[in-house]
């Protein structure tokens, strides 16, 4: 994956701004028909997109398929991207809304088949989220097992949250977006983001308390 170049010594340009400028150049080239430029954008953001989709859906195979759909949708819609926001924010918005729409369609299908709603148990075999990958030099097997168990518990309880709460919790606490970025991504007021995130955290804390 290509990394944004660090600003030169003495530069006052933030790294995030430099990355946004680099994305803008790649977008311009992709809009002009440079397939390689779009492939670079895919490599840069595919991990982020897949992680969000996996945490929302709880099924690896389904997440892989949906991630491909999202990048295809982004490619087809690239001509309409005018640069009013960062490319990353635009892509995050596509990903978030595509996940929500997919979950609604899946819920309707399960209801039609008489199978109920969400599938909270489906996340049990997924790997730990990036937030759970704590660094140490030589983790013992029991430490790794404890981490995996903790990650499975967190994912299982995460699946019980409403889709809106699950999404905002993943965007902030796993993906690391700022409140402002989340507001742009989900087209919400900043106060709504803060209050919804607070409620999601309180609910998640209550669900995890029996395991602590």
Secondary structure by P-SEA (a helix, b strand, c coil): ccccccccccccccaaaaaaaaaaaaaaaaaaccaaaaaaaaaacaaaaaaaaaaacccaaaaaaaaaaaaaaaaaacccccccccaaaaaaaaaaaaaaaaaaaaaaaaaaacccccccccccccccccccccccccccaaaaaaaaaaaaaaaaaaaaccaaaaaaaaacccccccaaaaaaaacccaaaaaaaaaaaaaaaaaaacccc
